[in-house]
Amino acid sequence: MSYRMTSRYLRQLVGRRLRGHRLRMDFSQKQVADAIGRNVRTCIRQESGESSISEPDLRRLAELYEIPAAKAAQLAEWAEEGQNLDWYEENVEFFGESGLNVLSFDGVAVEMRELHTRVIPGQLQTEGYARALIAPRYQDEAASTAGVHARLFRVQALNERPDPPRISVVMDEFAVTRLYGGPRVMVEQLEHLLVLAHDDRHDIRIVPFSAGGYPGDGAPFGLVFVDDDRIGVRESIVVSGDEAAIHTDDDTVVAAHLALWDGAVGAALSCADTAALIEARIADLRRSL
């Protein structure tokens, strides 16, 4: 399976640009749908990036929105490249439609920041830990195994990018305390986490129990930073940690989450002290084996 993760992102990018032009012209989606001979649902799916946009539809929209020729040509180029399906879109049963929107940024992110309060985030998981988390969701073992493989493939794909993103994580101490999969699985996971903690591409910090409450406590979220010279896009995205898995590039929302992130980092241990805590946890678990 080839690794290709930009198609859905490009569809979303085209959709966001079209939505911006529609709002600039003060058109409703119903007015646009009537003008191009489509139903409103189709226009909603095109603006959200859920579906690709055809060349005739894009041409009609460019005329309707009075988009300059150069910008219309750029949108057409992105739309054509966005026609392909990304690998994770074949795993919609596991990731869900909202999860696919989150994964669409993996191929273009230069940095990913994640605040997790209950579990070790997916990008840092071992197979055993991932299986212990995922298996209880399914009664069918084949479906569970497919889910584990999808998650591990995502990790592999991120790591094999020519320019893999920097990953910064703040976790609650609870995440490294609860024994998902039992002591042996957890030791393997924590040893892997310790290796990553000494990798320059990762910044891993733990908020100790002694810190009490802290900004973002109980409300996990992600921040994705995109800087893609190939398509000329620079933006910051907030990805919610709830089941809706929404994302937004609204400056106000991004700023609010950046403040939460800074607060969580301020409550967390340093990277060196985090590594020491992980080492102590590994030692405790080994004594129980």
DOSESE-679659 format. One record per residue: residue number from 1; x, y, z of N, C-alpha, C in turn. Coordinates in pm, 1 decimal. Example, Ala and Ser with C-alpha at 12.3 -4.5 7.8 and 13.67 -1.06 7.14 Angstrom:
2
1	1319.0	-569.0	780.0	1230.0	-450.0	780.0	1320.0	-330.0	780.0 .
2	1285.0	-225.0	708.0	1367.0	-106.0	714.0	1290.0	3.0	787.0 .
This chain:
289
1	85.6	-118.9	0.0	0.0	0.0	0.0	89.3	124.1	0.0 .
2	67.6	210.3	-93.7	147.7	331.6	-100.1	94.8	434.2	-1.5 .
3	184.2	518.9	44.7	148.2	619.7	143.1	124.9	751.8	71.6 .
4	2.1	798.9	77.5	-31.4	923.1	10.0	-139.6	992.1	91.0 .
5	-108.0	1106.9	150.5	-201.1	1161.9	247.5	-245.6	1304.6	216.5 .
6	-220.6	1354.5	97.8	-252.9	1494.5	72.4	-386.0	1515.5	0.9 .
7	-443.6	1412.3	-56.5	-563.3	1430.3	-139.4	-679.6	1490.8	-62.1 .
8	-712.8	1433.3	50.8	-825.8	1484.9	128.3	-797.1	1626.3	177.7 .
9	-671.7	1650.8	216.6	-636.2	1785.6	260.3	-657.4	1886.2	147.2 .
10	-618.2	1848.4	25.8	-637.1	1938.2	-87.4	-785.0	1961.3	-116.1 .
11	-867.3	1857.3	-100.7	-1011.7	1876.6	-117.9	-1066.0	1974.0	-13.9 .
12	-1017.3	1960.7	109.5	-1060.3	2052.5	215.2	-1011.4	2194.1	187.2 .
13	-890.3	2203.8	134.6	-833.4	2335.0	104.2	-916.1	2404.8	-4.2 .
14	-949.0	2330.6	-109.4	-1033.6	2386.3	-215.2	-1169.0	2427.2	-157.2 .
15	-1225.4	2340.7	-73.3	-1355.2	2370.3	-14.8	-1353.3	2495.3	72.0 .
16	-1247.3	2511.7	151.4	-1238.5	2630.6	237.1	-1224.0	2757.7	153.8 .
17	-1145.7	2747.8	46.4	-1129.1	2865.1	-40.3	-1262.3	2900.4	-108.3 .
18	-1334.9	2798.6	-154.0	-1463.4	2824.9	-218.7	-1563.0	2883.7	-119.5 .
19	-1561.5	2833.4	1.7	-1651.8	2888.1	103.3	-1618.9	3035.6	128.8 .
20	-1488.0	3066.2	134.5	-1448.6	3205.5	154.1	-1498.5	3295.6	42.0 .
21	-1488.0	3247.2	-81.5	-1537.7	3325.5	-195.8	-1689.5	3339.6	-190.3 .
22	-1758.7	3232.6	-149.2	-1904.6	3239.6	-139.8	-1948.4	3344.3	-37.0 .
23	-1882.7	3344.2	77.4	-1915.9	3441.4	181.1	-1882.0	3583.5	137.4 .
24	-1771.5	3595.1	62.1	-1733.4	3727.9	11.0	-1842.2	3783.5	-80.7 .
25	-1903.6	3693.6	-158.5	-2009.5	3735.2	-250.2	-2146.9	3740.4	-182.5 .
26	-2151.5	3700.2	-54.7	-2275.4	3702.8	22.6	-2383.7	3613.9	-38.0 .
27	-2341.6	3491.6	-82.8	-2434.7	3393.9	-135.7	-2464.5	3289.4	-28.9 .
28	-2586.3	3241.5	-26.1	-2618.2	3126.2	57.2	-2583.6	3000.0	-20.9 .
29	-2571.6	2886.8	50.4	-2543.9	2761.3	-19.7	-2659.8	2723.0	-110.8 .
30	-2780.0	2758.5	-72.5	-2896.3	2731.0	-157.9	-2887.7	2809.4	-288.1 .
31	-2846.7	2934.4	-279.0	-2832.9	3015.6	-400.7	-2725.9	2957.7	-492.9 .
32	-2615.9	2913.5	-433.5	-2507.5	2855.7	-513.3	-2553.1	2725.4	-577.2 .
33	-2619.5	2640.7	-499.9	-2667.0	2512.7	-552.5	-2760.1	2534.9	-671.7 .
34	-2850.2	2630.3	-660.7	-2942.2	2659.4	-770.8	-2866.7	2711.1	-893.6 .
35	-2763.0	2793.0	-869.0	-2689.6	2855.2	-979.4	-2610.3	2753.5	-1061.1 .
36	-2559.1	2648.6	-994.7	-2476.8	2550.8	-1066.9	-2552.2	2421.0	-1094.5 .
37	-2679.9	2417.2	-1056.2	-2761.0	2299.7	-1085.0	-2730.8	2180.3	-998.2 .
38	-2696.6	2205.0	-874.2	-2669.6	2097.0	-778.3	-2762.8	2111.8	-658.5 .
39	-2768.0	2008.4	-573.6	-2845.2	2022.1	-451.2	-2756.2	2078.0	-340.0 .
40	-2819.7	2126.0	-234.3	-2744.8	2190.2	-125.6	-2647.3	2091.9	-60.8 .
41	-2688.9	1966.9	-44.8	-2602.0	1867.3	18.0	-2471.5	1851.9	-58.4 .
42	-2477.6	1854.0	-189.9	-2356.1	1843.9	-271.2	-2263.2	1962.1	-243.7 .
43	-2320.3	2081.1	-235.2	-2238.3	2200.2	-207.7	-2175.5	2193.6	-69.5 .
44	-2249.6	2142.8	27.2	-2195.3	2128.8	162.9	-2077.8	2031.5	162.8 .
45	-2095.1	1918.5	94.0	-1988.4	1818.0	88.8	-1866.0	1870.6	14.6 .
46	-1885.9	1951.4	-86.7	-1772.8	2008.5	-159.8	-1696.6	2109.1	-73.2 .
47	-1768.9	2191.1	1.2	-1702.3	2291.0	86.0	-1631.2	2226.9	204.7 .
48	-1680.0	2111.9	250.5	-1617.5	2044.2	364.9	-1502.2	1954.3	323.4 .
49	-1490.8	1926.2	193.0	-1386.8	1836.0	144.7	-1425.5	1690.2	151.5 .
50	-1549.2	1661.7	189.7	-1594.4	1521.9	195.1	-1598.5	1460.2	56.6 .
51	-1628.4	1541.3	-42.2	-1631.3	1490.6	-179.3	-1551.1	1582.7	-269.4 .
52	-1500.5	1526.8	-377.4	-1423.7	1606.4	-472.4	-1518.7	1690.7	-556.5 .
53	-1464.2	1789.5	-623.2	-1545.1	1878.6	-705.5	-1505.4	1860.0	-851.5 .
54	-1603.0	1847.1	-936.1	-1574.9	1822.9	-1077.5	-1524.7	1950.3	-1145.2 .
55	-1459.6	1930.7	-1258.8	-1407.2	2045.8	-1334.0	-1519.3	2138.8	-1380.0 .
56	-1633.1	2085.8	-1430.5	-1742.6	2176.4	-1470.2	-1799.1	2256.4	-1352.8 .
57	-1815.7	2189.8	-1236.8	-1867.5	2261.0	-1119.1	-1771.7	2370.7	-1075.9 .
58	-1643.3	2338.7	-1076.3	-1544.7	2437.5	-1033.8	-1541.8	2555.8	-1130.0 .
59	-1554.4	2528.0	-1258.5	-1556.7	2635.4	-1358.3	-1677.9	2726.8	-1336.1 .
60	-1794.0	2666.5	-1309.4	-1913.7	2747.2	-1284.6	-1898.2	2831.6	-1158.0 .
61	-1839.3	2772.8	-1054.9	-1820.8	2845.9	-929.1	-1721.8	2960.0	-946.0 .
62	-1616.4	2934.6	-1023.9	-1517.4	3040.5	-1047.7	-1582.3	3160.1	-1117.3 .
63	-1671.3	3131.4	-1210.3	-1743.2	3239.5	-1280.0	-1840.3	3309.5	-1185.0 .
64	-1912.2	3229.2	-1105.7	-2011.2	3285.1	-1013.1	-1945.5	3373.6	-908.2 .
65	-1829.7	3330.5	-858.0	-1761.3	3404.1	-752.0	-1664.2	3509.7	-805.2 .
66	-1653.2	3517.0	-939.5	-1563.2	3613.2	-1003.5	-1419.1	3596.9	-952.4 .
67	-1375.8	3469.8	-951.0	-1240.1	3439.0	-904.7	-1141.1	3470.1	-1016.6 .
68	-1034.1	3544.0	-987.6	-934.1	3574.7	-1090.4	-879.2	3447.0	-1154.7 .
69	-839.5	3455.7	-1279.0	-797.9	3338.7	-1356.5	-685.5	3260.3	-1289.4 .
70	-584.6	3330.4	-1237.4	-470.1	3262.0	-1176.3	-513.6	3182.0	-1053.1 .
71	-599.9	3240.6	-971.1	-647.1	3170.4	-851.9	-738.8	3055.3	-888.8 .
72	-818.7	3073.6	-994.3	-906.0	2965.6	-1040.4	-823.4	2848.4	-1092.5 .
73	-713.1	2879.9	-1161.3	-626.2	2774.5	-1213.1	-561.3	2696.9	-1098.8 .
74	-522.2	2767.9	-992.5	-463.8	2700.6	-876.8	-564.8	2608.3	-809.7 .
75	-688.6	2656.4	-796.5	-792.6	2572.2	-738.7	-817.0	2448.0	-824.3 .
76	-815.0	2465.3	-955.3	-835.8	2352.4	-1045.9	-724.8	2248.7	-1030.7 .
77	-602.0	2295.9	-1013.7	-487.9	2204.7	-995.3	-502.9	2125.8	-866.5 .
78	-537.9	2195.3	-757.6	-558.4	2126.8	-630.3	-674.6	2028.5	-638.9 .
79	-783.4	2070.2	-704.1	-901.6	1984.7	-714.7	-870.4	1857.4	-792.3 .
80	-790.8	1869.5	-897.8	-754.9	1751.4	-976.9	-672.3	1654.3	-894.1 .
81	-575.0	1707.3	-819.8	-491.1	1620.6	-736.9	-572.4	1560.0	-623.1 .
82	-675.6	1629.9	-580.1	-758.5	1581.1	-470.6	-858.3	1474.4	-509.9 .
83	-861.0	1434.3	-637.8	-955.8	1332.9	-683.6	-923.4	1194.8	-626.8 .
84	-796.4	1171.4	-594.7	-755.4	1039.2	-547.8	-799.7	1016.4	-403.0 .
85	-812.7	890.2	-366.7	-842.8	855.1	-228.4	-712.9	832.2	-152.4 .
86	-707.0	880.4	-29.0	-593.3	853.4	57.9	-610.6	716.1	123.2 .
87	-499.8	659.1	171.5	-506.0	522.9	225.3	-605.1	511.7	340.4 .
88	-611.8	612.7	424.6	-696.0	602.9	542.9	-844.9	612.8	509.2 .
89	-879.0	662.7	390.0	-1019.6	669.0	351.0	-1075.7	530.6	321.4 .
90	-986.6	433.4	308.6	-1029.7	294.7	293.7	-1056.3	230.7	430.3 .
91	-1027.2	306.0	538.3	-1045.9	255.4	674.5	-1146.7	340.9	751.2 .
92	-1250.1	386.9	680.2	-1348.7	475.1	742.1	-1422.0	405.0	856.6 .
93	-1434.4	270.7	850.1	-1503.4	198.4	957.3	-1429.8	213.5	1089.0 .
94	-1297.7	225.3	1084.2	-1218.1	239.3	1206.3	-1205.0	385.2	1248.1 .
95	-1167.5	470.3	1154.6	-1140.1	609.7	1188.6	-1266.5	694.7	1198.2 .
96	-1370.3	657.4	1122.9	-1489.6	740.4	1117.0	-1467.0	858.6	1024.2 .
97	-1575.9	915.6	972.2	-1565.4	1027.6	878.4	-1492.6	1145.9	941.4 .
98	-1522.9	1174.7	1069.2	-1457.7	1287.9	1135.0	-1309.3	1261.4	1156.7 .
99	-1275.4	1135.4	1186.8	-1135.0	1100.9	1204.0	-1055.0	1117.3	1076.4 .
100	-1119.0	1092.6	962.5	-1050.9	1109.3	834.4	-1010.4	1255.4	814.5 .
101	-1095.4	1347.6	859.8	-1061.9	1488.9	846.5	-938.0	1523.8	926.9 .
102	-923.0	1461.4	1043.9	-804.6	1485.0	1127.1	-680.0	1429.3	1058.6 .
103	-690.7	1306.7	1006.3	-575.7	1241.6	943.5	-530.6	1312.1	816.7 .
104	-618.8	1390.3	756.5	-583.1	1456.6	631.5	-465.9	1552.3	648.7 .
105	-439.0	1596.0	771.1	-329.6	1690.3	793.9	-194.7	1620.4	811.0 .
106	-195.0	1487.8	827.2	-69.5	1416.6	853.7	33.9	1436.2	744.3 .
107	-10.4	1448.5	621.4	83.9	1457.8	510.5	142.7	1594.6	489.3 .
108	84.6	1698.5	553.1	131.7	1835.1	528.7	175.9	1906.3	656.1 .
109	159.8	1843.0	770.6	195.0	1907.8	897.8	345.6	1917.5	914.6 .
110	391.5	2030.9	966.0	532.1	2044.5	1003.5	549.0	2024.6	1153.8 .
111	440.0	2044.3	1226.5	443.5	2021.2	1371.0	304.7	1978.6	1417.9 .
112	303.1	1885.0	1513.6	178.3	1840.5	1574.5	195.4	1848.5	1725.8 .
113	99.1	1912.2	1790.5	99.6	1919.0	1936.1	-27.3	1850.9	1986.7 .
114	-12.9	1766.2	2087.8	-129.3	1695.6	2139.5	-130.0	1698.6	2291.3 .
115	-244.3	1732.6	2346.8	-266.4	1724.8	2491.0	-355.6	1605.5	2517.9 .
116	-304.6	1507.3	2591.4	-380.8	1386.7	2624.0	-384.6	1369.0	2774.5 .
117	-501.7	1338.5	2825.4	-515.3	1325.1	2969.7	-535.3	1181.0	3014.7 .
118	-579.3	1092.3	2925.7	-612.5	956.3	2967.6	-523.1	848.2	2908.7 .
119	-476.8	867.2	2786.0	-398.7	762.2	2719.7	-278.2	823.1	2648.6 .
120	-184.4	736.0	2615.8	-70.4	776.1	2534.0	-120.0	793.1	2390.7 .
121	-88.8	905.3	2325.0	-144.7	931.0	2191.4	-100.4	829.1	2087.4 .
122	-183.2	816.7	1983.9	-164.4	713.9	1882.6	-29.0	715.5	1815.4 .
123	26.9	836.5	1790.8	155.0	844.8	1720.4	269.8	782.9	1800.1 .
124	249.0	759.6	1929.9	356.5	710.4	2016.5	331.2	568.1	2065.2 .
125	226.3	503.9	2015.3	185.8	374.4	2070.0	260.9	257.5	2008.0 .
126	283.0	155.5	2090.2	334.0	27.5	2041.2	215.6	-58.3	1997.9 .
127	244.6	-168.1	1929.5	136.8	-254.6	1882.3	57.9	-313.7	1998.0 .
128	128.5	-360.3	2102.0	59.5	-420.8	2215.2	-32.2	-323.2	2286.9 .
129	15.4	-202.1	2306.3	-64.7	-100.2	2374.0	-184.8	-62.4	2288.0 .
130	-161.8	-43.9	2157.3	-271.4	-10.0	2066.0	-376.8	-119.5	2066.0 .
131	-333.3	-244.0	2066.6	-428.5	-354.8	2066.2	-510.5	-356.0	2195.3 .
132	-445.9	-328.7	2308.4	-517.0	-327.5	2436.2	-622.0	-216.2	2439.8 .
133	-594.1	-105.1	2372.5	-689.5	5.1	2367.3	-803.8	-22.9	2270.6 .
134	-770.8	-80.3	2156.4	-867.4	-93.3	2047.5	-956.4	-216.4	2061.2 .
135	-900.8	-327.4	2108.7	-975.2	-454.5	2112.7	-1109.8	-445.3	2183.9 .
136	-1121.0	-376.0	2297.6	-1251.4	-371.4	2366.2	-1362.7	-304.3	2285.8 .
137	-1327.0	-231.6	2181.1	-1429.4	-164.4	2100.2	-1503.3	-261.5	2008.9 .
138	-1443.0	-377.0	1982.8	-1497.8	-467.3	1882.6	-1524.1	-605.8	1941.3 .
139	-1628.7	-669.7	1892.9	-1653.1	-809.9	1926.0	-1584.0	-900.7	1824.9 .
140	-1559.5	-846.3	1706.4	-1497.1	-923.1	1598.9	-1345.9	-901.9	1600.9 .
141	-1269.8	-1010.3	1613.4	-1124.3	-999.4	1622.7	-1062.6	-946.1	1493.6 .
142	-1120.5	-982.4	1379.9	-1067.0	-935.9	1251.4	-1077.9	-783.7	1241.7 .
143	-1191.1	-730.1	1285.9	-1209.7	-584.9	1282.8	-1113.0	-516.4	1377.2 .
144	-1091.2	-576.5	1493.2	-996.5	-521.6	1589.9	-855.4	-519.9	1533.1 .
145	-816.2	-630.5	1470.1	-681.7	-638.9	1411.3	-664.9	-537.7	1298.9 .
146	-769.1	-519.8	1218.0	-762.9	-420.9	1110.5	-744.1	-280.4	1167.4 .
147	-811.8	-252.8	1277.8	-797.4	-122.5	1341.5	-657.5	-99.7	1393.6 .
148	-599.3	-201.4	1455.2	-461.4	-190.6	1505.8	-365.6	-165.1	1390.5 .
149	-380.9	-240.5	1281.9	-292.7	-224.5	1166.7	-305.9	-85.0	1105.5 .
150	-428.4	-33.0	1100.4	-448.8	101.3	1046.0	-376.0	205.5	1130.7 .
151	-386.3	189.8	1263.4	-318.6	285.7	1350.7	-167.0	276.1	1335.7 .
152	-114.5	154.3	1330.6	30.0	136.5	1318.7	81.0	185.5	1184.0 .
153	-0.5	166.5	1079.2	41.2	215.0	947.9	50.7	366.4	948.7 .
154	-40.2	431.9	1019.3	-33.7	577.4	1028.9	99.2	621.0	1092.9 .
155	137.1	552.2	1200.4	263.4	585.0	1268.5	380.9	565.2	1173.1 .
156	381.1	451.6	1103.9	488.2	421.7	1009.2	495.1	527.3	899.4 .
157	378.0	565.0	848.8	372.4	661.7	740.2	426.3	797.0	784.2 .
158	390.9	839.3	903.5	442.5	966.0	956.0	594.9	961.7	968.3 .
159	645.5	851.2	1020.3	789.7	839.7	1042.9	868.8	827.8	913.8 .
160	804.0	776.6	807.4	875.1	755.5	681.5	862.8	874.1	586.0 .
161	793.1	977.6	628.0	789.8	1098.1	545.5	930.9	1151.3	527.4 .
162	964.9	1205.6	410.8	1098.0	1264.6	392.1	1124.9	1376.8	492.7 .
163	1016.8	1443.9	533.6	1028.0	1554.3	629.7	924.7	1533.0	740.0 .
164	943.7	1432.7	825.4	842.2	1401.5	926.8	817.8	1518.9	1020.5 .
165	694.8	1533.6	1068.5	663.3	1647.9	1153.8	724.1	1634.7	1292.5 .
166	747.9	1746.9	1354.8	786.6	1748.3	1495.6	660.9	1718.4	1576.9 .
167	674.5	1632.2	1677.4	559.7	1593.0	1758.1	584.7	1632.2	1903.1 .
168	497.2	1716.6	1955.1	505.9	1759.3	2094.4	382.6	1707.9	2166.7 .
169	403.4	1646.9	2281.9	293.5	1585.7	2356.2	300.5	1624.9	2502.8 .
170	185.4	1661.7	2557.3	171.1	1678.2	2701.6	68.8	1574.6	2746.4 .
171	108.9	1489.7	2841.2	20.5	1384.9	2892.2	1.9	1400.2	3041.9 .
172	-114.1	1359.7	3088.5	-136.7	1348.9	3231.9	-61.8	1225.5	3283.4 .
173	-17.7	1229.0	3407.0	51.8	1113.3	3463.9	-36.1	988.6	3460.3 .
174	-166.9	1009.4	3459.2	-260.5	897.1	3450.1	-231.5	811.6	3327.5 .
175	-190.6	875.5	3217.9	-168.9	803.7	3092.0	-56.8	701.6	3101.8 .
176	40.7	725.5	3188.8	151.8	631.0	3202.4	137.4	545.1	3327.5 .
177	22.7	554.8	3391.7	-1.0	480.1	3515.3	-98.3	364.6	3495.0 .
178	-204.0	388.4	3418.1	-303.3	283.5	3398.2	-245.4	170.9	3314.0 .
179	-269.1	46.7	3355.8	-204.8	-69.0	3293.5	-286.6	-124.8	3177.7 .
180	-288.3	-55.5	3067.5	-353.3	-109.6	2948.2	-271.9	-227.7	2897.1 .
181	-335.5	-345.3	2891.1	-266.7	-464.3	2841.3	-184.7	-536.6	2945.4 .
182	-177.4	-484.1	3067.2	-100.6	-548.2	3173.2	41.7	-495.2	3183.2 .
183	115.7	-539.1	3286.6	250.1	-485.4	3312.6	348.7	-502.5	3197.4 .
184	351.0	-619.7	3133.0	449.5	-643.5	3027.1	425.3	-551.6	2907.1 .
185	300.1	-539.1	2868.2	266.7	-450.7	2756.7	302.1	-306.9	2792.7 .
186	274.6	-269.3	2917.0	300.4	-131.4	2957.7	449.6	-102.8	2966.5 .
187	528.0	-199.6	3010.1	673.6	-180.9	3013.0	725.9	-157.6	2872.0 .
188	681.3	-239.9	2778.2	723.1	-223.1	2638.4	684.6	-84.3	2586.9 .
189	562.8	-41.4	2619.7	516.6	89.7	2574.7	599.5	202.2	2637.1 .
190	625.9	193.8	2764.2	701.4	299.8	2831.9	846.6	303.1	2785.6 .
191	904.2	186.9	2756.6	1041.2	184.1	2702.7	1045.6	251.3	2566.3 .
192	943.0	226.1	2485.4	934.1	292.7	2355.1	918.4	443.0	2374.2 .
193	836.3	482.2	2469.0	815.6	624.5	2498.0	945.9	689.4	2542.7 .
194	1025.4	616.3	2619.0	1153.0	669.3	2667.0	1250.9	692.1	2551.5 .
195	1250.0	600.5	2455.4	1334.8	618.1	2336.9	1293.9	744.2	2261.1 .
196	1164.7	761.8	2242.7	1114.8	880.1	2172.1	1145.8	1007.6	2249.6 .
197	1143.6	998.8	2381.6	1169.5	1116.5	2464.5	1310.9	1169.1	2445.0 .
198	1401.4	1081.3	2401.1	1540.2	1122.5	2376.8	1566.0	1154.9	2229.7 .
199	1458.6	1152.6	2149.0	1468.2	1183.7	2006.5	1439.6	1331.9	1987.1 .
200	1524.0	1400.6	1912.1	1508.5	1545.5	1894.4	1377.0	1583.4	1827.0 .
201	1316.3	1490.7	1755.0	1191.2	1521.5	1684.2	1069.8	1519.2	1776.5 .
202	1087.9	1465.2	1895.7	977.0	1454.7	1990.1	1003.6	1538.5	2114.8 .
203	898.8	1602.1	2162.8	903.4	1675.4	2289.2	791.6	1618.2	2375.1 .
204	827.1	1538.3	2474.1	728.3	1465.8	2553.9	735.4	1513.3	2698.2 .
205	621.9	1556.7	2750.4	615.1	1607.0	2887.6	494.2	1547.3	2958.0 .
206	511.1	1524.6	3088.3	404.5	1468.8	3170.7	367.1	1568.6	3279.8 .
207	236.4	1587.0	3296.2	186.6	1667.4	3407.3	169.9	1573.9	3526.9 .
208	245.8	1593.3	3635.1	237.2	1499.8	3748.9	107.8	1518.1	3827.2 .
209	69.2	1414.1	3898.5	-49.8	1422.6	3982.0	-40.4	1540.6	4079.4 .
210	79.9	1568.5	4124.9	100.0	1674.9	4224.1	64.9	1813.5	4170.6 .
211	52.9	1826.5	4036.7	21.9	1957.5	3978.6	-122.9	1998.3	4001.9 .
212	-208.3	1901.6	4035.8	-349.3	1934.0	4051.7	-412.5	1966.0	3917.1 .
213	-512.1	2056.9	3917.4	-575.3	2095.4	3792.0	-483.9	2183.1	3708.6 .
214	-504.7	2180.6	3577.7	-421.3	2260.0	3488.1	-501.0	2291.7	3362.0 .
215	-460.2	2391.5	3284.9	-533.7	2427.4	3162.5	-543.6	2308.9	3065.7 .
216	-663.3	2282.3	3018.1	-683.4	2170.7	2926.8	-710.5	2039.4	2995.1 .
217	-705.9	2034.9	3127.5	-730.6	1911.7	3201.8	-869.9	1858.6	3169.1 .
218	-876.5	1735.1	3121.5	-1004.1	1673.3	3089.9	-1059.0	1707.9	2953.0 .
219	-987.5	1788.7	2877.1	-1036.6	1828.9	2744.3	-923.8	1817.3	2642.7 .
220	-888.9	1696.3	2601.8	-777.4	1676.9	2509.3	-801.8	1744.1	2374.9 .
221	-694.4	1790.4	2313.3	-706.1	1852.9	2181.6	-571.7	1844.2	2111.8 .
222	-572.4	1875.7	1984.3	-448.9	1878.8	1906.8	-434.7	2010.3	1833.8 .
223	-311.7	2046.8	1806.6	-279.4	2162.3	1723.7	-190.9	2113.8	1609.9 .
224	-227.1	2150.2	1488.8	-150.6	2110.5	1370.7	-102.3	2236.3	1299.6 .
225	25.9	2239.0	1268.4	83.7	2354.4	1200.7	127.4	2311.2	1060.9 .
226	74.0	2380.2	962.1	98.9	2346.5	821.9	184.2	2455.6	758.5 .
227	285.8	2414.8	687.3	371.9	2509.0	615.4	418.6	2438.2	489.2 .
228	335.2	2443.8	386.6	359.2	2366.5	264.6	396.6	2459.4	149.4 .
229	525.2	2466.5	117.8	571.7	2552.8	9.1	516.7	2508.0	-126.1 .
230	491.5	2377.2	-139.4	446.9	2324.4	-268.3	311.3	2382.1	-307.6 .
231	223.5	2398.2	-208.1	91.8	2451.8	-238.5	73.4	2592.3	-181.1 .
232	180.8	2646.9	-124.0	175.1	2784.5	-76.8	77.8	2808.4	35.4 .
233	70.0	2713.6	131.3	-24.6	2725.9	242.0	50.2	2726.0	374.7 .
234	17.1	2822.5	458.9	67.1	2827.8	595.1	-51.6	2855.2	686.3 .
235	-79.2	2763.8	777.4	-193.1	2781.7	865.2	-177.6	2698.1	990.9 .
236	-255.3	2733.2	1091.3	-260.6	2657.7	1215.8	-402.3	2603.6	1231.1 .
237	-413.3	2477.7	1271.0	-542.0	2410.8	1279.8	-561.1	2357.8	1421.4 .
238	-680.0	2374.4	1474.9	-716.3	2311.5	1601.5	-800.0	2189.0	1571.8 .
239	-761.5	2077.1	1630.0	-837.2	1953.5	1615.5	-890.7	1916.9	1752.2 .
240	-1021.4	1905.6	1765.3	-1079.3	1874.7	1895.6	-1050.5	1731.3	1933.4 .
241	-1052.2	1704.3	2061.8	-1027.2	1569.6	2109.5	-1153.9	1491.3	2134.7 .
242	-1270.2	1551.6	2111.2	-1393.0	1478.7	2136.3	-1430.7	1394.8	2015.1 .
243	-1542.5	1324.3	2024.9	-1579.4	1231.8	1918.0	-1615.8	1302.9	1788.8 .
244	-1648.9	1432.2	1799.4	-1682.6	1505.1	1677.1	-1559.9	1528.5	1591.0 .
245	-1442.5	1533.5	1656.1	-1315.9	1551.2	1585.7	-1322.1	1665.7	1485.2 .
246	-1376.7	1777.5	1529.2	-1385.5	1892.8	1441.0	-1247.8	1955.3	1423.0 .
247	-1234.0	2036.8	1323.5	-1111.6	2113.3	1308.9	-1147.8	2251.9	1257.3 .
248	-1067.3	2348.7	1293.1	-1092.3	2485.5	1250.9	-961.2	2560.7	1241.0 .
249	-956.1	2655.9	1149.1	-840.4	2743.2	1138.4	-876.9	2884.7	1181.6 .
250	-989.0	2898.0	1255.4	-1031.6	3028.1	1305.5	-925.7	3083.5	1401.1 .
251	-876.8	3204.8	1374.5	-766.9	3262.2	1452.3	-799.1	3271.5	1600.5 .
252	-923.1	3307.1	1634.3	-961.1	3321.4	1775.6	-955.9	3187.9	1847.9 .
253	-1007.0	3083.4	1782.7	-1006.4	2950.4	1842.7	-863.5	2898.3	1855.3 .
254	-783.5	2920.8	1752.6	-643.5	2878.0	1756.6	-571.1	2946.7	1871.3 .
255	-590.6	3076.8	1886.4	-523.1	3152.4	1992.7	-563.3	3100.7	2130.7 .
256	-691.7	3069.0	2148.2	-738.9	3018.0	2276.9	-673.4	2884.5	2310.4 .
257	-659.2	2798.1	2209.6	-597.7	2667.3	2234.1	-446.3	2678.0	2251.8 .
258	-384.8	2773.7	2186.0	-242.0	2797.0	2210.2	-219.6	2838.7	2355.1 .
259	-310.7	2919.9	2410.0	-299.5	2961.1	2549.8	-317.0	2840.3	2642.5 .
260	-413.2	2752.4	2610.8	-430.8	2630.9	2689.9	-305.8	2543.4	2683.5 .
261	-249.3	2533.4	2563.8	-128.1	2453.4	2546.6	-15.0	2508.7	2633.1 .
262	6.9	2638.4	2628.2	113.7	2698.9	2707.1	91.9	2674.6	2856.3 .
263	-35.2	2680.9	2899.6	-64.9	2655.2	3039.8	-35.1	2511.9	3079.6 .
264	-68.0	2417.0	2992.1	-41.9	2276.5	3020.1	107.6	2248.7	3024.2 .
265	182.1	2308.8	2931.1	327.7	2292.7	2930.3	386.5	2350.5	3058.9 .
266	331.9	2463.3	3103.7	380.2	2525.1	3226.6	357.2	2438.0	3349.0 .
267	250.9	2356.7	3346.9	221.7	2268.5	3459.3	299.3	2136.9	3451.2 .
268	352.7	2105.4	3333.9	419.0	1976.5	3312.0	563.8	1978.3	3360.1 .
269	616.4	1858.9	3377.3	757.7	1843.0	3409.2	842.7	1879.8	3287.9 .
270	968.0	1908.5	3310.0	1060.9	1928.7	3199.0	1077.4	1796.5	3125.3 .
271	1135.6	1802.1	3007.4	1158.2	1678.2	2931.8	1247.8	1582.2	3009.2 .
272	1351.1	1635.4	3074.3	1443.0	1551.0	3151.2	1372.4	1486.9	3269.8 .
273	1289.8	1564.4	3341.1	1217.8	1509.4	3456.0	1109.7	1411.9	3411.7 .
274	1052.7	1436.8	3293.9	955.5	1342.8	3238.4	1021.7	1208.6	3211.2 .
275	1140.5	1211.9	3150.4	1213.7	1087.5	3123.3	1244.4	1013.6	3253.5 .
276	1280.4	1088.7	3357.9	1309.6	1026.5	3486.9	1184.8	961.1	3546.0 .
277	1070.6	1025.5	3530.0	945.7	967.9	3580.8	912.7	838.8	3506.1 .
278	932.2	839.7	3373.0	905.2	719.1	3293.8	998.5	605.9	3336.6 .
279	1125.6	637.9	3357.2	1221.6	536.4	3401.5	1180.4	476.9	3536.1 .
280	1134.3	562.4	3628.0	1091.0	513.7	3759.1	968.5	424.4	3746.2 .
281	878.5	461.8	3656.3	757.9	381.3	3635.3	794.0	245.4	3577.3 .
282	888.6	242.1	3483.4	934.2	114.9	3426.2	993.6	26.5	3535.0 .
283	1076.0	85.4	3621.1	1139.4	8.3	3729.1	1034.8	-51.3	3823.0 .
284	931.6	26.8	3855.3	824.5	-22.6	3942.5	752.2	-140.0	3878.5 .
285	724.6	-128.7	3750.4	651.3	-234.4	3681.1	735.3	-361.4	3669.0 .
286	862.8	-345.3	3644.2	949.2	-462.8	3631.5	955.4	-540.9	3761.8 .
287	948.4	-472.5	3873.1	949.9	-539.9	4002.1	823.1	-623.6	4022.5 .
288	716.7	-587.4	3950.4	590.2	-661.8	3965.2	579.8	-780.6	3870.7 .
289	674.5	-793.2	3777.9	668.7	-903.1	3681.0	716.9	-1034.6	3743.5 .
